[in-house]
Amino acid sequence: MTLNYWAKKWLAIALLLLAVFIGSSFYLLSYSLSSAKESLPNDVIQQLRLAINPLMLYLEQHHDQIGTNEVQAELQQLSVNSGIDLVYVQLDGTVSFSLPTFSSIRQENVNRLLRYDIYSGQRDDGMFQIAFPVIDGESQRQVGNVIYFLPDSKVLSTKSDNRPIFVFIVIVLAILSFVILLMSMNRKIKNHFISPVVQLKHHAEAILKGNYEQKTTYASLNEMGELYAMFDQMRMEIMYLSMQRIKQERDQKELITSISHEIKTPITTVKAYIDSILEGVCSEPDTMLEYVGIMRTHTDKMARLVEDLLLHALQDLGQITVEPCEQYSREILQRILTPIGHYVRTNELTYIEPQEIPNVLISIDAVRIEQVISNLVSNALKHSSPGDSVRIDVKLEAEMLKIIIADTGSGIRPQDMPFIFERYFRGHPVDAAQTGTGLGLSICKTIIEAHGGTIFFTSKHRQGTTFYFTLPLC
């Protein structure tokens, strides 16, 4: 269950309980107001008439004989049977009949007992006192008044109304359910919101301190679980970037050390030959030219190292400038490959030049493409021995110009192949003379991709390597 679904469900329950509570409260309020307006049931008068009907009927038939013992005995018997006491009063206020209970009623008090409405007739002792006129059956004239004294049980119905009790129980249950709901929500919020957030805070503090090993896990597959998963993914990404930064710093230090060492050797060599020339050791012209050739070779090596270092710095800044312009491929590639062929032959390797260069219109930066080809050829020379060969070929394939540089050298070990285009990667050379800066192939890849082309290779260990790169046609 997601936290969003859980929140919606519990909110709906809370609103339902609140609605039940408000509705029940309004019902009790309206019930109490209606009870206050009608303190007595509507059928009280009817109940009262039914209760006194036998007595009333007998009085109307025998009111003229009210003074006889027979009529008074019958009235007393009817009173006992019905449980209703009465006092009969003439129109002039004379009390003609009263039960022994009311024998103390005096003449002057009779008029105060004549209450004809049911509301004023209710007494505090649980009795109803109400007067009814006695009408003669033949003349239909009032001949007297009778005052009845009835217990309220004779008048009021004993119907039990359990609705207020039921509503009260509903209100109590709604309140208890709401309290339980609040307690459950508090526990849920604490366990599923506050505690996980506090735990995430501790993990974040650990990451700020450089501790990336603490894995964050959450048991449920809800929004908080997704947050934990994203946080852990972020932790792993930060850990990876931190390791990359440390590796890059280490590689940069190794690069500086390597370039310093590689520049120091040709500088020392050039200085030694210059000192020899200045001291007059080589007085013959042939020896002088040989010394100059050696110094130029070492100077070219230093120039390539400095150029690689400059391109590396520009690559870090994302500022390797490639300014292509439209040119025909045959002329520009011949101008690039001619000195490279001479360079390969001077290193006692066989150079196989392209048989034919397609003359197509391409958009290239000639200086950068020359750097790519020079880097690939230099890389081939490092891993080749005298007697090996370097072959360069140019083909036209699928609207792309493909340039191939192949050698028959030592090749690339299978375990090194996935990493050769990464910066600082120098593989595992057979001897120290084959070491390099580890920048050349990375720079080549950057330049070719900036032209919109691709670079790739095939290689077999100890059988040679072939590099391919493509340039789009205009």
Residue pairs with C-beta under 8 A, 6 or more apart in sequence:
1 222
2 222
2 223
3 192
3 193
3 222
3 223
3 224
4 223
6 188
6 222
10 181
10 184
10 185
10 188
13 181
14 178
14 181
17 174
17 177
17 178
17 181
18 178
20 170
20 171
20 174
21 171
21 174
21 175
21 178
24 167
24 168
24 170
24 171
24 174
25 171
27 167
28 164
28 167
28 168
28 171
31 163
31 164
31 167
40 118
40 119
40 122
40 156
41 156
41 157
43 157
44 118
44 155
44 156
45 118
47 154
47 155
47 156
47 157
48 118
48 128
48 130
48 150
48 154
48 155
51 82
51 84
51 150
51 154
51 155
52 82
52 84
52 132
52 148
52 150
54 78
54 82
55 75
55 78
55 79
55 82
55 84
55 86
55 146
55 148
56 132
56 134
56 146
58 74
58 75
58 78
59 66
59 75
59 88
59 134
59 144
59 146
60 134
60 135
60 136
60 137
61 137
62 71
62 74
63 88
63 134
63 136
63 143
63 144
64 143
65 71
66 72
66 88
66 96
66 97
67 96
72 97
75 86
75 88
75 97
76 99
79 85
79 86
79 99
83 150
83 151
83 154
84 148
84 149
84 150
84 154
85 99
85 101
85 102
85 148
85 149
85 150
86 97
86 98
86 99
86 146
86 147
86 148
86 149
87 95
87 97
87 98
87 99
87 102
87 105
87 110
87 113
87 146
87 147
87 149
88 95
88 96
88 97
88 98
88 134
88 144
88 145
88 146
88 147
89 95
89 96
89 110
89 113
89 114
89 144
89 145
89 146
89 147
90 96
90 143
90 144
91 142
91 143
91 144
91 145
93 107
93 110
93 111
94 107
95 105
95 107
95 110
96 144
98 105
102 149
105 113
113 129
113 131
113 147
114 131
114 145
114 147
115 121
115 129
115 130
115 131
116 130
116 131
116 132
117 130
118 128
118 130
118 155
121 128
121 129
121 130
122 128
122 152
123 129
126 151
126 152
127 149
127 150
127 151
127 152
128 148
128 149
128 150
128 151
128 152
128 154
128 155
129 147
129 148
129 149
130 147
130 148
130 150
131 145
131 146
131 147
131 148
132 145
132 146
132 148
133 142
133 144
133 145
134 142
134 143
134 144
134 145
134 146
135 141
135 142
135 143
136 142
136 143
192 220
192 222
192 224
193 224
196 218
196 224
196 227
196 228
199 216
200 216
200 227
200 228
200 231
203 214
203 216
203 231
203 235
206 212
206 214
207 235
207 238
210 242
212 235
212 236
212 238
212 239
212 242
213 239
214 235
215 232
215 235
216 228
216 231
216 232
216 235
217 228
217 232
218 224
218 225
218 227
218 228
218 229
219 225
248 424
251 423
251 424
251 438
252 424
254 424
255 312
255 424
255 437
255 438
255 439
258 435
258 436
258 437
259 305
259 309
259 437
262 301
262 305
262 435
262 437
263 302
263 305
263 306
265 298
266 298
266 299
266 301
266 302
267 298
267 302
269 294
269 295
269 298
270 295
270 298
270 299
273 291
273 294
273 295
274 295
276 282
276 291
277 288
277 291
282 288
282 290
282 291
304 374
304 378
305 437
307 371
308 437
308 439
308 440
308 443
309 437
309 439
311 320
311 371
311 439
311 443
312 423
312 437
312 439
312 443
314 320
314 321
315 423
315 442
315 443
315 446
320 368
320 443
320 446
320 447
320 450
322 365
322 368
322 447
322 450
322 451
323 365
324 363
324 364
324 365
324 451
325 363
325 364
325 365
326 361
326 362
326 363
326 474
327 361
327 362
327 363
327 364
327 366
328 359
328 360
328 361
328 362
329 357
329 358
329 359
329 360
329 361
329 362
329 394
329 401
330 357
330 358
330 359
331 359
332 364
332 366
332 369
333 357
333 394
333 403
334 357
335 366
336 366
336 369
336 370
336 373
337 353
337 354
337 373
337 392
340 373
340 374
340 377
340 392
341 351
341 353
341 392
343 377
344 350
344 351
344 377
344 381
344 390
345 351
347 381
347 386
348 386
348 387
349 381
349 384
349 386
349 387
349 388
349 389
349 390
350 387
350 388
350 389
350 390
351 389
351 390
351 391
351 392
352 389
352 390
352 391
352 392
353 392
354 392
354 393
354 394
355 393
356 394
357 394
358 394
358 395
358 396
358 401
360 396
360 401
360 473
361 473
361 474
362 401
362 471
362 472
362 473
362 474
363 451
363 472
363 474
364 451
364 471
365 447
365 451
368 447
368 450
368 451
369 447
369 451
369 471
371 443
371 444
371 447
372 444
372 447
372 448
372 469
373 392
373 403
373 405
375 440
375 441
375 443
375 444
376 405
376 440
376 444
376 467
377 390
377 392
377 405
378 440
379 436
379 440
379 441
380 390
380 405
380 406
380 407
380 409
380 465
381 390
381 407
382 429
382 433
382 434
382 436
383 407
383 409
383 410
383 411
383 434
383 465
384 390
384 407
384 408
384 409
384 410
385 409
388 407
388 408
388 409
388 464
389 407
389 408
390 405
390 406
390 407
391 404
391 405
391 406
391 407
392 403
392 404
392 405
392 406
393 403
393 404
393 406
394 401
394 402
394 403
394 404
395 401
395 402
395 404
396 402
397 470
399 472
399 473
400 453
400 470
400 471
400 472
400 473
401 470
401 471
401 472
401 473
402 468
402 469
402 470
403 468
403 469
403 470
403 471
404 466
404 467
404 468
405 466
405 467
406 464
406 465
406 466
406 467
407 464
407 465
407 466
408 463
408 464
409 464
409 465
410 430
410 461
410 462
411 459
411 460
411 461
411 462
411 463
411 464
411 465
412 420
412 427
412 457
412 459
412 461
412 465
413 427
413 428
413 461
414 461
416 425
416 427
416 428
417 459
419 425
420 427
420 441
420 457
421 441
421 442
421 445
421 455
422 442
423 438
423 439
423 442
424 437
424 438
424 439
425 438
426 435
426 436
426 437
426 438
429 435
444 455
444 469
445 455
448 454
448 455
448 469
448 470
448 471
449 455
451 471
451 472
452 471
452 472
453 469
453 470
453 471
453 472
454 469
454 470
455 467
455 468
455 469
455 470
456 467
456 468
456 469
457 465
457 466
457 467
457 468
458 465
458 466
458 468
459 465
459 466
